[in-house]
């Protein structure tokens, strides 16, 4: 999976979860700063896991300075 495709998927899913417009620039924010809760992290991790075909722990969003950094980590694994 290409990095841009993963970023676009994350933007779409986060827009849906948070019920607001979300842009790729928002990927530079932490998950907490977006007003998301732990269930949002679990669902996003599950959907990413299905998309990339490898395990994604929800905690990855807390272990990185931004959502983009967490996604970069997923891609590099």
Secondary structure, DSSP 8 states (H G I E B T S, - for coil): --HHHHHHHHHHHHHHHHTS---GGGGGS-TGGGT--HHHHHHHHHHHHHHHTS---GGGGTSSSSHHHHHHHHHH-
